[in-house]
Amino acid sequence: KISYHGEASLIKGGSKEINWEIEAHSQGSAEMLLMDRFHLGSSKLDNVWNKKISKIGTGTLFLPKRGLVRLNREQVDDFEWWKQNRGQKNETAWPRYMLFSLFARKYLRTRADGKLNEWQSSIRKIRPSKLNSKLSFLREYQLEGVSRLQWLHKLGCHGLLADEMGLGKTVQALAIIHSSQKSEYPDLVVCPASVVPVWVQEVETHFPDISVQVLKHDNTFKNSTGECLWIASYTQLRRHKSLLEKAKFRYAILDEAQMIKNPQAKVTQACLSIEAKHRLALSGTPIENSALDAWTIFRYLMPGLLGGKKELEK
């Protein structure tokens, strides 16, 4: 016969199931804090037990006044994945757009606070921008595109403008730059070498007040003075990758963004090292072979949004 004394008697009830979720709290205008929360029935467990529970895996743990507990079996794989990814990030600096992330995790649940819920719903309610009267030459759908992308940038997200050739992706991108508030940082457009003259011509035709610099061996970011638009071919950007370590930009725009679909290519690595407040990708063919073609583009736009490559493949 076995005698149970004190809280040991709780063992007789067997193990109870803990449910896990992530609580998201707004932190500043573009970031959020993600925290583990564990629930036993309708009650939330104290934070003091989080570290012990986080090591539980498929095992069982004894909690004072609670007895034996184990993690919901359906959530074990997702929780192990979360621990691994959380360890790779600064927990106080998760970008807000990660609320939309396609983690490909079936049992990962996120509870957002009021501000984040409001922010999340506002993504879908685009507010038209009050654009400069000098942009009257834009067509209606182009004005809508500019407004939509500016709204995304205002909310801390970064867009992919995928449209057919000849419908004005270049002029929309320049309109965004032209109608934005002044900045101490320059803007950057990266495009195929054959398209560099097209960008220069569009600026001269529609936005002559924008100062243009073309990146080449005798004209680099080191010569940058004040606000201007740098236009760089993908080849020149790769050659000058070392200069990107100290360079900062307001807008960084990739034209023909499918050029970086190979995540291992040196030109892709150069583009991923660009530091900019706002990022934009333009492409007529963002998906040429499979949905994975878009994975690197979004790795540039919003790192982490589509999870790891293997996860997306799965």
Backbone hydrogen bonds, N-H to C=O, Kabsch-Sander energy under -0.5 kcal/mol:
donor,donor_aa,acceptor,acceptor_aa,energy
8,A,5,H,-1.8
9,S,6,G,-1.6
10,L,7,E,-2.0
11,I,8,A,-1.7
12,K,9,S,-1.0
13,G,10,L,-1.2
14,G,11,I,-2.2
16,K,68,L,-2.7
18,I,70,R,-3.1
19,N,39,H,-2.9
21,E,37,R,-2.3
22,I,109,R,-3.0
23,E,35,M,-3.2
24,A,22,I,-0.5
24,A,111,R,-3.1
25,H,23,E,-0.5
25,H,33,L,-2.6
27,Q,31,E,-2.5
31,E,27,Q,-0.8
32,M,94,W,-2.1
33,L,25,H,-3.0
34,L,32,M,-0.5
34,L,91,E,-0.9
35,M,23,E,-2.3
37,R,21,E,-2.3
39,H,19,N,-3.1
40,L,43,S,-2.6
41,G,17,E,-0.5
41,G,39,H,-0.6
43,S,40,L,-1.6
45,L,38,F,-2.8
49,W,46,D,-1.7
50,N,47,N,-1.8
53,I,49,W,-2.7
54,S,50,N,-2.4
55,K,51,K,-0.5
55,K,52,K,-1.1
56,I,53,I,-2.0
59,G,56,I,-2.7
61,L,69,V,-2.7
63,L,61,L,-0.6
63,L,67,G,-2.9
66,R,63,L,-2.2
67,G,63,L,-2.8
69,V,61,L,-3.2
70,R,16,K,-2.4
72,N,18,I,-2.5
75,Q,72,N,-1.9
76,V,72,N,-0.6
76,V,73,R,-0.8
79,F,75,Q,-2.7
80,E,76,V,-2.5
81,W,77,D,-2.1
82,W,78,D,-2.3
83,K,79,F,-2.4
84,Q,80,E,-1.8
85,N,81,W,-2.3
86,R,82,W,-2.9
87,G,83,K,-1.5
88,Q,85,N,-1.0
89,K,86,R,-1.3
91,E,89,K,-0.8
93,A,90,N,-2.4
94,W,32,M,-1.5
96,R,30,A,-2.1
98,M,95,P,-1.8
99,L,96,R,-2.4
100,F,97,Y,-2.0
101,S,98,M,-1.2
102,L,305,L,-2.2
103,F,101,S,-1.6
106,K,104,A,-0.6
108,L,105,R,-0.6
109,R,107,Y,-0.6
111,R,22,I,-3.2
112,A,110,T,-0.6
113,D,24,A,-1.6
117,N,113,D,-2.4
118,E,114,G,-2.3
119,W,115,K,-2.4
120,Q,116,L,-2.8
121,S,117,N,-2.1
122,S,118,E,-1.7
123,I,119,W,-0.9
123,I,120,Q,-0.6
124,R,121,S,-0.9
125,K,122,S,-1.1
126,I,124,R,-0.6
131,L,129,S,-1.1
135,L,132,N,-2.2
136,S,133,S,-1.2
138,L,135,L,-2.0
143,L,139,R,-2.5
144,E,140,E,-2.1
145,G,141,Y,-1.9
146,V,142,Q,-2.4
147,S,143,L,-2.4
148,R,144,E,-2.6
149,L,145,G,-2.3
150,Q,146,V,-2.5
151,W,147,S,-2.1
152,L,148,R,-2.0
153,H,149,L,-2.4
154,K,150,Q,-2.2
155,L,151,W,-1.5
156,G,153,H,-1.4
157,C,152,L,-2.9
159,G,279,R,-0.6
161,L,159,G,-0.5
161,L,281,A,-3.1
162,A,160,L,-0.9
163,D,161,L,-0.6
163,D,283,S,-1.2
167,L,164,E,-1.3
172,Q,168,G,-1.6
173,A,169,K,-2.2
174,L,170,T,-2.2
175,A,171,V,-2.0
176,I,172,Q,-1.9
177,I,173,A,-1.9
178,H,174,L,-2.9
179,S,175,A,-2.1
180,S,177,I,-1.0
187,D,228,C,-2.7
188,L,251,Y,-2.7
189,V,230,W,-2.8
190,V,253,I,-3.0
191,C,232,A,-2.3
195,V,192,P,-1.8
196,V,192,P,-0.7
196,V,193,A,-0.8
199,W,195,V,-1.9
200,V,196,V,-2.1
201,Q,197,P,-2.5
202,E,198,V,-2.4
203,V,199,W,-2.1
204,E,200,V,-2.2
205,T,201,Q,-2.2
206,H,202,E,-2.6
207,F,202,E,-0.7
207,F,203,V,-1.8
210,I,207,F,-2.1
211,S,209,D,-0.5
213,Q,229,L,-2.6
215,L,213,Q,-0.5
215,L,231,I,-2.3
216,K,219,N,-2.1
219,N,216,K,-1.7
223,N,220,T,-2.2
224,S,221,F,-1.6
229,L,211,S,-3.2
230,W,187,D,-3.1
230,W,228,C,-0.6
231,I,213,Q,-2.8
232,A,189,V,-3.1
232,A,230,W,-0.5
234,Y,191,C,-1.2
237,L,233,S,-2.5
238,R,234,Y,-2.0
239,R,235,T,-2.0
240,H,236,Q,-1.7
241,K,238,R,-1.2
243,L,240,H,-1.6
244,L,240,H,-0.5
244,L,241,K,-1.5
245,E,242,S,-0.9
246,K,243,L,-1.0
247,A,243,L,-0.6
249,F,275,E,-2.0
250,R,186,P,-2.9
252,A,278,H,-2.0
253,I,188,L,-3.1
254,L,280,L,-2.5
255,D,190,V,-3.3
255,D,253,I,-0.6
257,A,254,L,-0.5
257,A,282,L,-3.0
259,M,256,E,-2.3
260,I,257,A,-1.9
261,K,258,Q,-1.6
265,A,262,N,-1.3
269,Q,265,A,-2.0
270,A,266,K,-2.1
271,C,267,V,-2.0
272,L,268,T,-2.4
273,S,269,Q,-0.9
273,S,270,A,-0.6
274,I,271,C,-1.4
276,A,274,I,-0.6
277,K,249,F,-1.7
278,H,250,R,-2.7
280,L,252,A,-2.2
281,A,159,G,-2.0
282,L,254,L,-3.3
283,S,161,L,-2.0
293,D,290,S,-1.9
294,A,291,A,-1.3
295,W,292,L,-1.1
296,T,292,L,-0.7
297,I,293,D,-0.6
298,F,294,A,-2.2
299,R,295,W,-1.5
300,Y,296,T,-1.7
301,L,297,I,-2.3
302,M,298,F,-2.4
305,L,302,M,-2.2
307,G,304,G,-1.6
312,L,308,G,-2.1
313,E,309,K,-2.4
314,K,310,K,-2.1
